[in-house]
Amino acid sequence: MELYFDPVPLLGDARESFRGHWTHRNWLNVPGPFYAADTDNCGTGRIHAPGLVLYEGDHFTEYVYRQPRTTEELRQLVDAAEAECLSGYGCEGDEHWTAAAVREWWRDRGRIREYLADRAGAWVADDMKSGQGTAAAARDYAANLDGELAAHLRVYLFWLDQRRSPMLTDRLPEL
């Protein structure tokens, strides 16, 4: 069973870099404590956190497609938030996500798959200009939707309810 990595207590002073507003979060953000809301279009998120951040549309607004699961990934996301000139990243998603909201997001994941598939050609073109590997990251997001994300979200649901990581004897909630 996967343990839950709770990154928020590790933020320290870096928490001040997360000033995004939950009501403005991008619909593509994966459930968890971190999200991107009103971000700039400078394309800096993937430079700092290539395994966690992707861009939406032609405007290069950012979203978190994978929550950090290690202190190194947390450092990368902090770097992305600090580089974001509009301070559009948030870190209080745990205060807003509910079990019902996570399950609703999960039920609607087909919309995300469609979006990723529709953008595939554009990301290849973007990569030719930027070299940021956006097309590969989009494929990673799609694979995560079809792979390990379900197990991670079940652990996250447990954490939202219990505020602790599950143990082997714990039963995880259904997604």
Secondary structure, DSSP 8 states (H G I E B T S, - for coil): -------GGG-GGGGGG----GGG--TT--SSS-EE-S--SS--HHHH-TTTEEEEGGGTEEEESS---SHHHHHHHHHHHHH-TT--EE--GGGT--HHHHHHHHHTHHHHHHHHHHHHHHHHHHHHHH-S-HHHHHHHHHHHHHTTHHHHHHHHHHHHHHSS---TTS-----
